[in-house]
Amino acid sequence: MTTPTAASEPFCAEGAELIDAGYPLEAVDVLRQGVATGEPSAPDLLVRAYLESGSWHAAAEWLGPLVAQGHIRFAGRLGLALAEIGDTIHAEEALRMAVDSGDLTAANDLAILLRDDDRAGEAVHVLRNAADAGEPYAGANLVELHLDAGNLPAAIDAAERYAHDRRPETLVALAEVRAQQQRGAEAERLHQRAVQLGARRGHTAYGRFLQQVRGDWARAEREFREAERAAEPGWAYTLGRFLLDDGRPDEARGYLQLASDAGDGAATETLIELDGDPADD
């Protein structure tokens, strides 16, 4: 999607700037005005603002009628929102609609839904098909699925099959497999290569490797700070959790609050752990 400019799409330009700055909730009202005035980029940006702010109910209410009217390109994001609010039946329908229409990205969310419904075999099938079709994250997610199930041989097979520089996330997956194989030097080289190639969670994954495998908390923190600068998904919770585990709760609180405000349930639970549950007062 072409980046909107203030001259051509003023509401979208302002909304995109707010989202990129980490304020998706503030972008919602601005982008609603963009939709109302017919700015072409507004619908997609509004969906992004809803999803990145964790406004799942609002996203589902906005997307449901669009998909029902035949705008299938929104089906995957509708499925994600429905899954987050617990409507798994309709979420699966929407996600399958998206995958069938060629939206391979939706295969990743469909696989998570199937896994959580104890249908891991179906999830493997969905991810393998998407990975074979070239979806950039499906191969890495397939490896993660096998690792979570404790099936290291299957994870090794998938990691080696799909690893490629054109899909940096697969290098992260192979690195995690190599770490489990006690091949730490190779794992570290793969993490560094993934970071160099711009893996979506490259700094985050490398930081966790340094913390958990190398026991090098100083270098791990540097990677988590780089994840912040790169705006990697989930960076705020990762950094907040790290600081809390490092005995720095005052530094951690702001990052955890930022993640919680963006809809991260783990961050909300960690804040309760840190500050206590107000319901107990």
Wavefront OBJ file of the C-alpha trace (Angstrom):
o trace
v 0.000 0.000 0.000
v 1.347 3.419 -0.957
v 2.111 5.604 2.042
v -0.585 8.296 2.224
v 0.547 11.916 2.205
v -0.951 14.875 4.053
v -1.799 16.494 0.734
v -3.682 13.554 -0.767
v -5.047 11.773 2.342
v -4.612 14.000 5.413
v -6.458 11.798 7.910
v -4.623 8.684 6.737
v -1.258 10.422 6.890
v -1.942 11.493 10.486
v -3.299 8.066 11.428
v -0.342 6.215 9.911
v 2.045 8.485 11.789
v 0.272 7.737 15.080
v 0.355 3.987 14.468
v 4.034 4.016 13.546
v 4.791 6.039 16.670
v 3.133 3.374 18.822
v -0.249 5.045 19.394
v -2.709 2.911 17.398
v -5.647 3.611 19.721
v -5.266 7.350 19.206
v -5.227 6.727 15.458
v -8.684 5.129 15.444
v -10.771 8.321 15.632
v -8.575 10.015 13.043
v -8.892 7.122 10.619
v -12.652 6.909 11.126
v -12.750 10.423 9.728
v -10.639 9.210 6.843
v -13.161 6.455 6.125
v -16.046 8.927 6.353
v -14.416 11.273 3.847
v -13.547 8.468 1.442
v -9.775 8.413 1.698
v -8.719 5.232 -0.172
v -6.131 4.049 2.368
v -8.406 4.561 5.379
v -10.104 1.126 5.621
v -6.861 -0.834 5.753
v -5.234 1.616 8.144
v -8.264 1.577 10.431
v -8.126 -2.210 10.575
v -4.439 -2.008 11.419
v -5.145 0.516 14.185
v -7.860 -1.688 15.681
v -5.678 -4.801 15.614
v -2.494 -3.185 16.881
v -4.395 -1.559 19.747
v -6.049 -4.841 20.720
v -9.523 -3.453 19.954
v -10.751 -6.876 18.916
v -14.496 -6.325 19.340
v -14.369 -3.062 17.402
v -12.331 -4.742 14.677
v -14.832 -7.601 14.366
v -17.773 -5.176 14.240
v -16.052 -3.164 11.508
v -14.830 -6.108 9.441
v -17.829 -8.441 9.674
v -20.116 -6.405 7.398
v -17.278 -5.764 4.942
v -16.596 -9.483 4.519
v -20.332 -10.224 4.306
v -20.533 -7.697 1.450
v -17.869 -9.622 -0.450
v -14.689 -7.821 0.566
v -12.813 -11.090 1.099
v -9.442 -9.364 1.450
v -10.503 -8.531 5.015
v -11.442 -12.129 5.922
v -8.091 -13.035 7.460
v -8.069 -10.031 9.742
v -11.696 -10.679 10.680
v -10.723 -14.219 11.627
v -7.903 -12.947 13.818
v -10.212 -10.535 15.647
v -12.887 -13.199 16.146
v -10.305 -15.626 17.508
v -9.134 -13.038 20.019
v -12.659 -12.499 21.353
v -13.223 -16.243 21.623
v -15.575 -16.817 18.681
v -13.511 -19.700 17.362
v -16.190 -21.200 15.111
v -16.660 -18.058 13.045
v -12.946 -17.290 13.278
v -12.127 -20.599 11.613
v -14.693 -19.945 8.900
v -13.215 -16.528 8.160
v -9.632 -17.763 8.191
v -10.404 -20.681 5.887
v -12.181 -18.267 3.556
v -9.055 -16.118 3.521
v -6.710 -19.047 2.853
v -8.965 -20.403 0.105
v -8.939 -16.973 -1.537
v -5.143 -16.984 -1.656
v -4.337 -15.063 1.530
v -1.532 -17.340 2.691
v -0.726 -15.096 5.664
v -4.020 -16.197 7.235
v -2.696 -19.763 7.321
v -0.531 -18.827 10.299
v -3.507 -17.625 12.351
v -5.582 -20.619 11.238
v -2.830 -22.964 12.401
v -2.742 -21.309 15.836
v -6.508 -21.710 16.117
v -6.299 -25.385 15.178
v -3.407 -26.030 17.551
v -5.277 -24.453 20.451
v -8.247 -26.676 19.587
v -6.035 -29.782 19.921
v -5.964 -30.288 16.150
v -2.211 -30.154 15.711
v -2.263 -32.520 12.749
v -4.489 -30.145 10.807
v -2.314 -27.218 11.843
v 0.789 -28.965 10.492
v -0.980 -29.594 7.175
v -2.060 -25.942 6.876
v 1.415 -24.600 7.641
v 3.206 -27.053 5.385
v 0.982 -26.107 2.448
v 1.527 -22.395 3.084
v 5.278 -22.822 3.482
v 5.510 -24.840 0.270
v 3.613 -22.026 -1.473
v 6.202 -19.499 -0.288
v 4.480 -17.837 2.691
v 7.434 -16.233 4.549
v 6.462 -17.132 8.119
v 4.734 -20.500 7.779
v 7.946 -22.539 7.733
v 9.192 -20.944 10.936
v 5.794 -21.387 12.580
v 5.789 -25.055 11.589
v 9.136 -25.501 13.324
v 7.778 -23.759 16.428
v 4.713 -26.008 16.393
v 6.910 -29.108 16.384
v 9.170 -27.724 19.120
v 6.184 -26.881 21.329
v 4.991 -30.465 20.880
v 8.416 -31.785 21.891
v 8.984 -33.336 18.474
v 12.585 -32.324 17.835
v 13.165 -34.670 14.840
v 10.179 -33.160 12.995
v 11.356 -29.648 13.940
v 14.837 -30.383 12.565
v 13.372 -31.723 9.328
v 11.129 -28.674 8.847
v 13.825 -26.186 9.850
v 16.345 -27.619 7.403
v 13.753 -27.889 4.642
v 12.535 -24.300 4.765
v 15.621 -22.333 5.897
v 16.500 -19.679 3.340
v 17.973 -16.190 3.355
v 14.924 -14.881 1.506
v 12.817 -15.834 4.537
v 14.870 -14.644 7.536
v 12.354 -15.979 10.069
v 13.270 -19.489 8.949
v 16.874 -18.799 9.961
v 15.623 -17.907 13.444
v 13.733 -21.212 13.520
v 16.811 -23.163 12.429
v 18.869 -21.333 15.064
v 16.438 -22.399 17.774
v 16.635 -25.988 16.565
v 20.435 -25.900 16.556
v 20.408 -24.545 20.111
v 18.311 -27.526 21.198
v 20.805 -29.788 19.420
v 23.549 -28.255 21.607
v 25.129 -26.627 18.549
v 25.431 -23.201 20.121
v 28.069 -21.689 17.829
v 26.025 -22.500 14.741
v 22.856 -21.255 16.433
v 24.507 -17.927 17.232
v 25.742 -17.479 13.659
v 22.221 -18.137 12.376
v 20.728 -15.617 14.800
v 23.241 -13.007 13.692
v 22.485 -13.743 10.038
v 18.746 -13.420 10.699
v 19.277 -10.034 12.357
v 21.431 -8.885 9.442
v 18.705 -9.872 6.986
v 15.980 -8.082 8.932
v 14.058 -10.953 10.509
v 10.828 -9.630 11.959
v 11.735 -10.810 15.471
v 15.464 -11.116 14.884
v 16.774 -9.011 17.776
v 14.185 -10.454 20.152
v 15.092 -14.045 19.308
v 18.821 -13.368 19.484
v 18.392 -11.629 22.820
v 16.572 -14.617 24.257
v 19.323 -16.911 22.995
v 21.963 -14.763 24.674
v 19.981 -14.657 27.912
v 18.817 -18.258 28.119
v 21.592 -20.188 26.370
v 24.674 -18.017 26.750
v 23.696 -16.502 30.104
v 24.954 -13.160 28.786
v 22.375 -10.726 30.143
v 24.306 -7.602 29.141
v 24.369 -8.538 25.458
v 20.795 -9.780 25.697
v 19.658 -6.373 26.933
v 21.411 -4.689 24.019
v 19.479 -6.901 21.605
v 16.181 -6.192 23.370
v 16.933 -2.454 23.111
v 17.604 -2.941 19.403
v 14.249 -4.723 19.165
v 12.662 -1.567 20.591
v 14.409 0.617 18.019
v 13.285 -1.726 15.255
v 9.726 -1.824 16.667
v 9.718 -5.625 16.595
v 6.394 -7.256 17.525
v 6.068 -7.661 21.287
v 9.241 -5.712 22.068
v 7.697 -3.810 25.001
v 6.647 -6.930 26.906
v 9.944 -8.674 26.136
v 11.997 -5.764 27.446
v 9.724 -5.224 30.439
v 9.843 -8.890 31.409
v 13.620 -8.920 31.034
v 14.045 -5.869 33.269
v 11.718 -7.356 35.872
v 13.643 -10.646 35.872
v 16.850 -8.607 36.204
v 15.560 -7.061 39.427
v 14.671 -3.668 37.929
v 10.910 -3.382 38.500
v 10.763 0.413 38.303
v 12.313 0.346 34.832
v 10.119 -2.584 33.798
v 6.772 -1.059 34.753
v 6.548 1.503 31.957
v 7.288 -1.045 29.234
v 4.834 -3.548 30.668
v 2.142 -0.865 30.859
v 2.794 0.070 27.232
v 2.419 -3.565 26.186
v -0.699 -4.008 28.311
v -2.297 -0.899 26.807
v -1.680 -2.431 23.376
v -3.659 -5.534 24.347
v -0.884 -7.875 25.483
v -2.496 -10.208 28.006
v 0.828 -11.531 29.287
v 1.909 -7.976 30.071
v -1.323 -7.331 31.975
v -0.786 -10.492 34.039
v 2.802 -9.485 34.738
v 1.692 -6.046 35.939
v -0.717 -7.723 38.327
v 2.147 -9.894 39.523
v 4.247 -6.776 39.990
v 1.684 -4.452 41.553
v -0.884 -6.837 42.994
v -4.473 -7.371 41.894
v -6.670 -4.331 42.756
v -9.531 -6.760 43.375
v -7.618 -8.030 46.409
v -7.711 -4.610 48.110
l 1 2 3 4 5 6 7 8 9 10 11 12 13 14 15 16 17 18 19 20 21 22 23 24 25 26 27 28 29 30 31 32 33 34 35 36 37 38 39 40 41 42 43 44 45 46 47 48 49 50 51 52 53 54 55 56 57 58 59 60 61 62 63 64 65 66 67 68 69 70 71 72 73 74 75 76 77 78 79 80 81 82 83 84 85 86 87 88 89 90 91 92 93 94 95 96 97 98 99 100 101 102 103 104 105 106 107 108 109 110 111 112 113 114 115 116 117 118 119 120 121 122 123 124 125 126 127 128 129 130 131 132 133 134 135 136 137 138 139 140 141 142 143 144 145 146 147 148 149 150 151 152 153 154 155 156 157 158 159 160 161 162 163 164 165 166 167 168 169 170 171 172 173 174 175 176 177 178 179 180 181 182 183 184 185 186 187 188 189 190 191 192 193 194 195 196 197 198 199 200 201 202 203 204 205 206 207 208 209 210 211 212 213 214 215 216 217 218 219 220 221 222 223 224 225 226 227 228 229 230 231 232 233 234 235 236 237 238 239 240 241 242 243 244 245 246 247 248 249 250 251 252 253 254 255 256 257 258 259 260 261 262 263 264 265 266 267 268 269 270 271 272 273 274 275 276 277 278 279 280 281
